[in-house]
Amino acid sequence: MKAFVTGGAGFIGSHIVDQLVKDGHDVTIYDNFSTGREQFIAHLDVPVVRADVLDLEKLKEAMAGHDIVFHFQANADVRGGIDNTRVDLEQNTIATWNVLDCMRELGIKKIVFSSSATVYGEPASFPTPENYSPLQTSLYGASKLSCEAMIQSYCEYYDMQSWIFRFVSWIGERYTHGVIFDFMKKLENNPKELEILGDGKQKKSYLDVKDGVAGIFHAVTHAKEKVNIFNLGHDDWMNVLDLADIVIKELGLADVSYNILGGERGWKGDSPFVHLDTTKLKDLGWKPQVSIEQGIKNTVAYLQANKDVLSGRDIGK
């Protein structure tokens, strides 16, 4: 199989590439390196195209000759749309349309897409199943749901096949953004006080990247519908204050006070509780192996050992 991976130098995308190479497939990485890192793919001997998914001509040229597309390029900052209302439209919705239309023109029939639990908005049902009817609360979630709708339409019009994954927050090796990253940066600047957005009681599910990648490939192998939609998360959840306690303990800090800013949400569009029903994927034989607590510990250890990632710099820069 010849696989084309957008965002293949990123946190999750680079792990996807690793697995594809391990399984003996030919891979092309397509990444503009706005958030992707050279060190995440330095060990690989695969073609790398440094370009943006919004560049339709370069995208089509690079995608030609492949059998399947793993579309993992996206704006990853859920809060970014508050200040920049175009970022989710351009980097998520339009970018996905570009991918789909290049696939149509090139005759590529299979796409694996990274969606998000944010498509559920602020649900009233927990754990939230795939058939829950959402009300959108963020531009990010709306853009991802729009991507899903376009993928489904292209599958119907052009006989494509898709695997769509609604992610919770992923953690682990090569982690570059999120609450653990933010806490470590804040504690690096002030090891005696940690600012916490919201009331700290927000409950979130977190998934180790290795469990997540295993779930993706298990579904691609075993799910055979035209459109396959799966929640991808952990059976458990943890509140933000408990997560902060673990991060502080793993950093070896003591006497850290919490500056809790208050409010049920960390920001507009933040869901106070994220917990997905993964029965559909577990019925195919997958289940997470790494506990949330261990995943947090692994993430802290990785960022401590890779200061360049925590600082946002590539190695040697």
C-alpha positions in Angstrom: 0.0 0.0 0.0 1.2 3.5 -0.8 0.0 5.9 1.9 -0.1 9.7 1.9 0.0 11.3 5.3 -0.9 15.0 5.7 0.5 16.3 9.0 2.9 13.4 9.0 5.5 15.2 11.0 3.1 16.1 13.8 2.4 14.6 17.2 -0.1 12.0 16.0 0.7 11.9 12.3 4.3 10.9 12.9 3.1 7.9 14.9 0.8 7.0 12.1 3.8 7.1 9.7 5.9 5.0 12.1 3.2 2.3 12.1 2.8 2.3 8.3 6.5 2.0 7.8 6.7 -0.8 10.4 3.9 -2.7 8.5 5.9 -2.4 5.3 4.0 0.2 3.4 5.4 3.0 1.2 4.7 6.4 2.8 4.9 10.0 1.8 4.7 12.7 4.4 3.1 16.0 3.5 3.5 18.7 6.1 4.1 22.5 6.2 6.0 22.1 9.6 4.0 24.9 11.3 3.5 22.5 14.2 5.3 19.4 12.9 8.8 18.7 14.1 11.9 17.5 12.2 13.0 15.4 15.1 9.7 13.4 15.0 10.6 11.9 11.6 14.4 12.1 11.6 14.7 8.4 12.0 12.6 7.7 8.9 13.7 7.2 5.3 10.6 8.3 3.5 9.8 11.1 1.1 8.8 14.4 2.8 7.0 17.2 0.9 7.2 20.5 2.7 4.0 22.2 1.6 0.6 23.4 2.9 -2.6 21.5 2.2 -4.1 24.8 1.1 -1.7 24.7 -1.9 -4.0 22.7 -4.2 -1.5 22.2 -7.0 1.3 21.0 -4.8 -1.1 18.8 -2.9 -2.4 17.1 -6.1 1.1 16.6 -7.5 2.4 15.1 -4.2 -0.7 12.9 -3.7 -0.6 11.3 -7.2 0.1 7.5 -7.2 -1.0 6.8 -3.7 -3.7 4.3 -2.6 -4.9 5.8 0.7 -4.8 9.2 2.5 -4.4 9.6 6.2 -5.5 13.2 6.7 -4.1 14.4 10.0 -3.2 18.0 9.1 -5.4 20.5 11.0 -5.5 23.4 13.2 -5.0 21.8 16.6 -5.8 24.7 18.9 -9.5 24.5 19.8 -9.3 28.0 21.4 -7.7 29.6 18.3 -11.0 30.3 16.5 -12.1 32.8 19.2 -9.5 35.3 18.0 -9.0 34.1 14.4 -12.4 33.1 13.0 -10.8 32.0 9.7 -8.3 29.5 11.0 -10.7 26.5 11.5 -12.4 27.2 8.2 -9.2 27.3 6.3 -7.0 24.7 8.1 -9.8 22.2 8.8 -12.8 22.6 6.4 -11.2 24.0 3.2 -8.0 21.9 3.7 -10.2 18.8 3.9 -12.1 19.7 0.8 -8.8 20.1 -1.0 -7.7 16.7 0.1 -11.0 15.1 -1.0 -11.1 16.8 -4.4 -7.5 15.8 -5.1 -8.5 12.3 -4.2 -11.5 12.5 -6.6 -9.3 13.8 -9.5 -6.6 11.2 -8.8 -9.0 8.2 -8.3 -7.9 7.6 -4.7 -10.7 5.8 -2.9 -9.7 5.6 0.8 -9.3 8.2 3.5 -8.6 8.1 7.2 -9.6 11.3 9.0 -8.8 12.7 12.4 -12.0 14.3 13.8 -12.6 15.3 17.4 -14.9 14.9 20.4 -15.6 18.6 20.0 -18.2 17.7 17.3 -20.5 16.7 20.2 -20.4 20.3 21.6 -21.6 20.1 25.1 -23.5 16.8 25.2 -26.0 15.7 27.8 -25.3 12.0 27.4 -22.2 10.3 29.0 -20.4 8.3 27.8 -21.3 10.0 24.5 -22.1 7.6 21.7 -21.4 8.1 18.0 -25.1 8.6 17.2 -25.5 11.5 19.6 -27.1 14.6 17.9 -24.8 17.5 18.7 -25.3 21.3 19.2 -22.1 23.1 18.2 -20.3 25.2 20.8 -17.0 26.0 19.0 -15.9 27.0 15.6 -13.3 24.2 15.8 -16.0 21.5 16.5 -18.2 23.0 13.7 -15.3 22.8 11.3 -14.6 19.2 12.1 -18.2 18.2 11.8 -18.3 20.0 8.4 -15.2 17.9 7.4 -17.1 14.7 8.4 -20.1 15.7 6.3 -18.0 16.4 3.2 -16.2 13.1 3.6 -19.5 11.3 3.8 -20.7 13.1 0.7 -17.6 12.3 -1.3 -17.9 8.7 -0.3 -21.5 8.6 -1.6 -20.8 10.5 -4.9 -17.5 9.0 -5.8 -17.5 5.5 -4.2 -14.8 6.3 -1.7 -14.4 4.6 1.7 -13.7 6.5 4.9 -12.7 5.9 8.5 -13.5 8.9 10.7 -12.2 9.0 14.3 -13.5 11.4 17.0 -10.6 11.9 19.4 -10.5 12.8 23.0 -7.3 14.6 24.1 -4.2 12.5 23.2 -1.1 12.4 25.3 2.3 10.6 25.2 5.5 10.7 23.3 5.9 13.7 20.9 3.1 15.6 22.7 3.3 19.2 21.7 0.2 21.0 23.0 -2.5 20.6 25.6 -3.1 20.9 29.3 0.0 18.9 30.4 2.2 20.9 28.1 0.6 24.2 29.4 1.0 23.2 33.0 4.7 22.3 32.5 5.4 25.6 30.8 3.7 27.6 33.6 5.6 25.7 36.3 8.8 26.2 34.4 8.2 30.0 34.7 6.9 29.9 38.2 7.4 26.6 40.2 5.5 27.9 43.2 2.2 28.7 41.6 0.1 27.1 38.9 -2.7 29.0 37.1 -5.7 26.8 36.3 -8.3 27.9 33.8 -11.9 27.3 34.9 -12.6 25.7 38.3 -10.3 22.7 37.9 -13.3 20.4 38.1 -13.5 19.9 34.4 -13.6 16.2 33.7 -11.7 15.0 30.6 -10.8 11.7 29.0 -7.2 11.3 27.8 -5.7 8.6 25.5 -2.1 7.5 25.1 -1.0 8.0 21.5 0.1 4.4 21.2 -3.3 3.2 22.2 -4.9 5.6 19.8 -2.8 4.6 16.8 -3.5 1.0 17.6 -7.2 1.7 17.6 -7.0 3.5 14.2 -5.2 0.6 12.5 -7.5 -1.9 14.1 -10.5 -0.2 12.8 -9.1 0.3 9.3 -8.4 -3.4 9.2 -11.7 -4.6 10.6 -14.4 -2.0 9.7 -15.6 -2.4 6.1 -18.6 0.0 5.7 -18.5 2.8 3.2 -18.4 5.3 6.0 -17.0 4.1 9.4 -17.2 6.5 12.3 -15.6 5.7 15.7 -15.1 7.4 19.0 -11.6 7.0 20.1 -11.0 7.6 23.8 -10.4 6.0 27.2 -12.9 4.2 29.4 -11.9 6.5 32.3 -11.7 10.2 32.9 -9.9 12.6 35.2 -10.5 16.1 36.5 -8.0 18.9 35.9 -7.0 19.3 39.5 -6.1 15.6 39.8 -4.1 15.9 36.6 -2.3 18.9 38.0 -1.4 17.0 41.2 0.2 14.2 39.1 2.2 16.7 37.0 3.5 18.5 40.0 4.5 15.2 41.7 6.3 13.9 38.6 8.2 17.2 38.4 9.4 16.8 42.0 7.9 20.1 43.0 6.5 20.9 46.5 4.4 23.7 48.0 2.8 24.7 44.7 -0.3 26.8 45.2 -3.2 26.8 42.7 -4.4 30.0 41.2 -7.9 28.8 40.1 -9.5 31.4 37.8 -13.0 30.1 38.3 -15.9 29.3 36.1 -17.3 26.0 34.8 -15.3 26.2 31.6 -11.7 27.0 30.8 -12.8 29.1 27.8 -15.8 29.6 25.6 -16.5 26.4 23.8 -14.8 24.3 26.4 -16.9 21.3 27.5 -16.9 20.7 31.2 -17.1 16.9 30.7 -15.6 14.9 27.8 -16.2 11.1 28.0 -16.9 9.1 24.8 -18.6 5.7 24.5 -16.0 3.5 22.7 -18.2 0.3 22.7 -18.3 0.3 18.9 -14.6 0.1 18.5 -14.1 -2.2 21.5 -16.6 -4.6 19.9 -14.1 -5.0 17.0 -11.5 -6.2 19.5 -9.6 -3.0 20.6 -9.3 -1.5 24.0 -6.8 1.0 25.6 -3.9 -0.5 27.5 -2.4 2.5 29.2 -4.1 4.1 32.2 -4.7 7.9 32.1 -2.5 8.3 35.2 0.4 6.3 33.5 -0.1 8.2 30.3 0.3 11.5 32.1 3.4 10.3 33.8 4.8 9.1 30.5 4.1 12.5 28.9 5.8 14.5 31.7 8.8 12.2 31.5 9.0 12.6 27.7 8.8 16.4 27.9 11.4 16.5 30.7 13.8 14.4 28.5 13.0 16.5 25.4 13.3 20.1 26.3 13.4 21.2 22.7 9.8 20.0 22.3 8.7 21.8 25.4 10.4 25.0 24.3 8.8 24.7 20.8 12.1 24.4 19.0 13.4 21.8 16.6 16.6 20.1 17.7 19.7 22.3 16.9 17.6 25.5 16.5 
